[in-house]
Amino acid sequence: MKRTTSRVALVFPYFRTRAATEMLFPPLGAATLAAQLRELGVQTKVFDCTFSNFSRLRNALTSYRPDIVGIYSMVSLTQNSLRIADMVRTSLPQALLVAGGPLPTVFPRRYAQHFDAVFRGEADVSFPRFCSDYIQQQASPATIGGLPLDSYRGLFIPNHGLCVDNPTVHYSQSRLAAFPLPDRTDFDHAAYQREWLQKTGTRTTTIIVTLGCPYGCEFCSKPVFGSVVRRRDLDAVFAEIDQIQALGYDRLWIADDTFTLNLPYLEEFCRRMAGRRMHWSCLSRADGIREDTVRLMREAGCRRVYLGLESGSNATLRLMNKHITVDDGINAADLYRKGGIEAAAFFIVGYPGETVGSIEQTFKLALTLPLDEISFNVPVPLPGSDLFERLGEPDEGKDWQQENEVTFVYPSEIDERWLRGRIDETMQAFAQKSQPDLGAA
């Protein structure tokens, strides 16, 4: 019997935790897929769980009755994504279950135990085309083999008597330029803006301008975008910024790993951004930035950069394969401060192979630099990273999904209680240092 309506549901399985470190953003991956699907004429709805709960999600999905349910998953969302998959199996047994995201890319066979299909890597084109073909041909989980499965890049299916293991793809800059803009229609923008207004007095949202990172930090996992850097066409970027401003946002968080890597591209972005009266923040490498570029960033509305300094020990930085030095970090923090841009820094303490002495060097550096914000994390061997390969599987008995938790998920010589205490002491000292000196007024 021919379907009267055919629908795709895209589920972002993050339920807000209200942790102190929580930063709430609409899921851009779902917005990108929704745009591609709708361009193909596929009825699509994004189910962003951020401001919802499991019961409301179940009712909404059941009412929508999708033919295909795509669920995003990463390390911290594993339990949620698998729980939702089990719910879909029970409540919508005819729906095709598809997983995507960083963790399904790294462990497709594990996810195939819970899903009918897995899309690995950049699935911006292949997943929407798969959905369109599935619907047009009136396929079902049992007849999926009738589709041209070998033509969908990144598709992995070891189920239903099939053995599909297609290579992944990194789309070229010219292909990216042809993509439609992310479709943010289904997000609760009022709720996101309300949260940011309460937290920072701004209405902040994200944008992605470049994809990929050429560096090989041992602790980093980049299974989706990979090592090949691609830069989006700036005409498309600024068309998207126009849409973002029309939705009521007044600040951008540029979520790229390497936004400041290509100086000519960065400087052209700044020239086009100047005069828009919209502030923005970004991540920045600790090397390769010039004083004139910082000045241009400030004039274009940049108000804060986040530096992955990681350690106050050059020996530990070499362990991490970070390809920067402590002096690079010092110079970067000074450069941004002198240029009128706030600087925040991320640090990793307790790295496998480092000593208590090197950890203390990191705490000292954090308190010495002209920083406006600092954070400390213990290393997590993310699947897909070289650190994961070196240390092996994390201890499943440890909870490694809590935000900013100081807990080792592998055997470590560093005492957790001591490390928590030193982090607390350093954060308190930083807070005191950051307070205005009222006695000098």
N, C-alpha and C positions, 0 to 999 in steps of 0.2 A: 504494500500500500504506500502510495507516495506521501511524503511528509507535507503537511499543510504549511508549516513554518520550520525553518532550520536555523539553529542558533549556536553560537560559540560563547562560552563563559571563560573569562580570564580571571584567575583568583590570585590575589596577592595576600599570602597568609600571615600577615603581621598584625597581631592584636596588641595595642599599645600597652606598655608595662608601667608607665609613669616613673621610670627610673630617672635619677637626677641627670644622667647623661643622655637621655632620650632626645633625638632630633627627628622630628616628624616631617616627612616629605612624601608627596604623591609618587607612586612607583612609575618611573619613566619607561621602564621596559614594557609594562602593560600598555601604557599610552602609545608607544611606538607600534606594538603589535596590533592594537585596536585600529590605528590609522591605516595600516596595511590591509587588514581584513575588511574594513569598511570600504576601502578603495576598490576591493574586489567584489563588493556587493554582498558581503557576508554579514548578517545581523549579529552584532557582537555587544556584549556587556562586560564591563570590568567590575569585579567585586573586590573592592579595596577594603580589607578587614580592619584597617587601622582604628576606626572609631566604632566598630561593630563588636559582636561577640559570636561565639560558635553557634548558638541557638538561632540567632537572627540570620546568620549566613546560611544555615541549613534551610530555613524557611524560604529565604530569598532564592536560593538555587533551585529548590524544589518547585517553586512557583514559576520560575523562568523556564524550566525544563529544557536545558541545552542538549544538543546532540554531541558536542565536544566540550570537555572541561579541561582547560590548561592550567596547571598549577606551578607557580614559580617556587624554587627551593634553593636555599643556601644553608650553611652550617647552623646558624642560629634559628632557622625556620624549619629544621628537619622534622621535629615532632609535630608542629602544626600542619605541615604539608601532608605528612603521612596520615594524620588523624582526619584531615579533610578528605583525602583520597578514600579512606575506609568509609566515611560518611556517604560519599558519592556512590560508592559501590552498593550501599544499602538502599539509599533513597532514590537514586537514579541509575538502576542497573543497566539500562540500555545505552547510557552515555559512554563515549570513548574517553578514557582518561589519559592525559598527556602531561608529562613532566618536562620542565626546562629550567635553566638557570645554572649557577656555578657547580653545585654539588651533583646534580644529574649529569652534567658534562664530565665530571671526574669519575663518578661511580654509576655509569648508566645501567650496569647489570643489576645493581642493588635496587635501583628505582624500578627497573622492569619487573621486579617481584610484586610491585604494588600498582603499576601503571601498564596500560596497553602499549604505550609507545613513549619514547624519550627523544627529545630534540636537544642536541648538544651544540655548544658554541653559539655563534650569531645566527639566530633562526628568523631574523626579520623578514626574509623573503620566503624561505622554504616552508616554515610552519603555516603562514597564511595561505600559501598556494596549496599545501596539503589539505587544509581545512576546506577550501573552496572545492577542490576535486572530490573530497569525501562527501560533501553535501550534494554536489551536482550529480554524482553517480549513485546517490542513495545507498551509500555503503553502510556497513555496520561493523562492530568489532570482529564479527565472525567472517565477514567478507572483505576485510581490509586488503587482503592479498590481491584483489583485483585492481588496485590502484598502481600507478607507475612508481613503485616505492623506491627504486634505485635513483630516481631523479630529484629526491628531496635531500639536500645537503644536511648532514648532521643527524639524520634519522637513525634511530637504533630500536629494533624490534626483534627480540628473541622469542616472542610469544605467538600464539595462534598458528603454530606450525611454520613460522617464518624465521628467517635468519638474515636480518637487515642490519648492516653496520656501515653506514655511509660516512665518508670523510667530512670533517667540518670545513667551514669557510670563514675567511675574514674579508668582508666586502671592501672593494677599492674605494678610493675617494670619489671617483666618478660615479660609482654605483650609489654611494651614500648621498650624493647630490640629487639623485632622482627620487629619494625617499620622501613620502609625505611628512609633514610636520606631525609630531606626537599629538594624539587626540586626547585632550584632558577633560572631555565632556563629563565623564562619570565620577569625577572626584568631588568630594565635599570641600570645596575651596574655602567656604566660610569657616568651617571647623579648623582647617589647617591655619588659616590666617589668624583666627582667634587665639590658637595656641601660641603662635609666634609673637603676637602682640603682647600676650601676657608674659612671655619669657624674655623678649628682647626689645619690645616696642616697635618691631618691624613686621612686615608681611613678606616672609622669605620663602622662596621655592627654588627648586633645582633646575639646572640645564646641563646637558653634556655637549661639549664643543669638539673635543678630540677623543679618539679611541686608541687604546693600546699603550703599552709602556715598554721601552727598549731595554730597561735595566733588569738585572737578575738578582734582586735582594732575596736572600735565602728564605726569609719568613713570608714572602709575598706569594699569593696564588692569583693567577690571572687566566683562568681556563677559558673564559668567554672571549674577551677582546684580544688576548695574546700579546705578543711582543712587537708587532708591526704597528707603528704609529700612523694614524690617518686623521686628517683635519677636515672638518665639515666646511662646506662652502659658507662664507660669511653672509651672503645674501639670505640663505636659509636660516642661519643662526639669528639674524636680526629680525627676520619675519617671525620667528618663534618668540623672540623677546617682545615684539609688538603684541602678540597674543597673550603673553604672560602679564604684561602691563594692563591689557584690557580686562583681564580677570581680577585685577585689583592688587596684584603683588607689587612691592616697591623695592625688593632686594633679591639678588641672585646668589645662590650658592653654586659655583661652577664645580661640578663633581668630578672633573677629569683628574687622572693620576698625574699627568704631565702637561698641564695647561701652559706653564711658563717655559717649556722646553725650547720651542721654536720662537726666537725673539722677533723676527719680521712678522710672523703671524700674530703673535701677542700684541705687538705694537700697532698693527693695522686694526685689530679688535679694539684696542684702546682709543684710537683716533675716531673710530665709528661710534664708540660708546660715549665719548665725551659730549656733554650737552644734553644727555637724556635724563639727567637728574635721577638716576637710579644707581644705588650703591650695590657693591658686590664683593664677595670673598672667594678665595680659591686656595687650592694646594699649590705649593711651590717647592721646587728643588732648592737645596741649600747652595748650589753652585750655578754658575752661568748667568746670573742676573747682574745688570749694570745699573749704575746710579741714574742715568738718563731714562732707562726703562721704568725704574721704580717711580720716578717723577711723573712719567706718562701714565702709569697705572693709577696713581693718586688723582691726577687730573681727570681720569676717566671714571672715577667713582669707586675704585678699590679702597676698601677700608680695613680689611684684615687678610693676612695670608697665614696659612697653616704649614709649618715646616716639619718634615719627618726627620728630626735630628737623631733620634733613637738612642744615642749613647754619648757619654762624656769621655769615652775611652777609644782611642784609635784601634787598639787591639780588638775590642769588641766589634767595632764597625767593620773590621776586616773579617771577623767571624761571620758577620751578617752579609758579607759581600755587598756592602752598601755603596761603595765607590764614592764616598765623600769622607772628609776628615773633620775632626773637631773644629779646626780653624775655619773650615768652610761654613759650619754652622754659626760660629761666632760672627763671621763677616756678614752672613745673610741677615742675622737678627739686627746687627748694627745698621746695615744698609736700609732695611725697611723702616726701622725706627727713625733714622735721620730723614727718610723720605716722607715721613708723616703717615705711614701705614702701620697699623697694629700687627704684631707678630705673635702667633701661638705656636706651640711646639709639642709634638708627640715624642714620648720616650718609651723604650722597652727596657725593663730591668729583669734580671734573673735569666739572661740568655744562656742557653746550653754552652758551657765551656768558659763563661766569664767568672770572675772572682768577686768576692765581697768588696775588695778594693776598687774594682772597676765600677761596681754599682754605686759606691760612694762618690766616685768621680762624676757620675751622671747626676746624682742629686746636687752636687756642688755646682755643676754647670747650669742646671736648671734655675738655681737661685742667683746665679751671677749674671746671666744674660738679660737684656732689656726686653723681657717678654710680658705679654698681657694675659696669657693663659697657658697653662701647662697641664699635661695629663700623663699618667704612667700606666702601663699595661705589662703583664707578663706575656712572654711569647706563647702563641697558640699555633701548633703545627697544622696549619690549614691544609686540607686535602688539595693536592695539585702543586704544593710548594716544595722546594728542595728540603726545607726543614722537616716536612712530613716524611719525605723519603729517608732522611737521616735518622729520625727518631722512631719511625714506625707508627702504628695505630695508636691514637690516644687511649687513655684508660677510660673504658666505657662506664666505670663506676663513678667517675668524676663528672660533675655538671659543668660543661664547657659552653653552655648557651646563655648564661647570665651575663648581662652587660657590665663590662669593666670590672670583672671579678678577679681578685688576686688569688688564683688557684692554679697550681700546676696540674696539667692533665697528662704528665709523663713523669718518670722518676727524676727528681732534681736534688742537687746537693745544697741548694739554697733553702733556708728555713722560711716557710711561708709566714709564720707569725712574726718573725723578725722583719721580713720584707714589708708586710702590711703596716707594721709600726713605723718603719722608716718612711714609707710613702705618706702616711698620715702626718708625721712630723714635718716632712718637706712641704706638703701642701699647706699646713698651718703657717710655716715660716714664709711661704710665698704669699699667702693671704695677708700676713702682717706687713710684709715688705710693700705690698700693693696699696695698703691703706695710706691716705694722705697724712702727711706729718702736720697735725693741727698745732703742735707746739711751735712750729716754725712760722705760723701765719702771723 
